[in-house]
Amino acid sequence: MLLVHRAPVVLPISAPPISDGAVVTEGGAIVEVGSYAQLRGRGLVKDHEGAILLPALINCHAHLELSHLAVLGQRQPREGGMTGWIGELLAARQNSADDVATAARIALDVLHEQGVARVADIGNLPESAKIGEGHPVQVHFYLEMLGFAQQSAANALARMQESQGECTSHAPYSNHASLLVAAKQRANSRKQIFSIHVAESRAEIDFLLDGSGPLRSFIEERGFWDGSFVPPGCGAVTYLDRLRIVDDKTLCVHCVHVPDDEIALLAARGAKVCLCPGSNRYLGVGTAPVEKMVRAGLMPGLGTDSMASNPQFSIWEEMRLLREDHPQLAPATVLTMATRGGAQCLAVHDSGQLAPAMRADIIAVEAQGVTAGNADDFLTSAGKTLRVRWVEEAR
Ligand SMILES: [Zn+2]
């Protein structure tokens, strides 16, 4: 049966906003999008008075298995910046007897309530692959490899060989070069997205430039410094590119400390970028050069990162913070990042926009008095205060 969802404002994302618009769906797919006047006779009309209709959101980066550590994200910024936070996180994970899986499922419920249809989830525990089983949010799970020293890289390689699912690398400073290359090659052979934290903090860049800084001490303290690391003497994107890791299936998460030539390199390689402004602000690592990325032709996706480094855990908040950090960004661009940009980052071709043949993952946001002209501004500046409900969900 055809359904005609009518609302005062419809935002297709891939086309201009529509006043008194309609979305026609059938069997979980979108058939047509246009003005209500055009589409009124096409099926059973469902009126969404006072609402904006738009595609469900996409969260390109989370760590659901850290959700039980949400309490860490409530703390004030700590000594030692990001490196200090990693130390606290590792300690908390060791001592935690919490039910990791239960908290992760609740986090997934939270995302669903906010209108998120998909999430790229990074985990270190193989059992985390099951977090999304049977859940309405589609979880793209990647088992994350850590292994800086030669021996730990060899152990990670063995784990990767045993694993049936998709694997990925944590970061250039936590993976031996041989592990980075092997993980990327494995990802390519499976035609999967290779998600990696890139240029998140200044400490990462200092470490790659000459092997110095807080990350050096951090690695030494934990006994992982075996002398095999040769600092590449360049930025994170350049380093990964030398290892042939940057291509159109590589999702570079954070990209806070990327100079102009590395932005150009990301664009030239067709690489994908995921921004996490909430986590970046919480950890005090700086803000990504987003305007330059957009000018270079990149359309990033947005990610919440984990509850342990982001007390808000909401893509609506990510949009609000991004606009706060970058007032020059057009609201329409920010909304595109949270939808279509996210779909591109995850190489998903049937989500992120309201258009024929797309999945009918449609949400409605309460918005009395908002017009087609200011709907994107309204949605990207209100954060968590928005009232969101699902109109349809393709299963
Ligand atoms: Zn992360």
Boltz pocket constraint, residues with backbone or C-beta under 6 A from the ligand:
constraints:
  - pocket:
      binder: B
      contacts: [[A, 61], [A, 62], [A, 63], [A, 122], [A, 197], [A, 253], [A, 305], [A, 306]]
      max_distance: 6.0
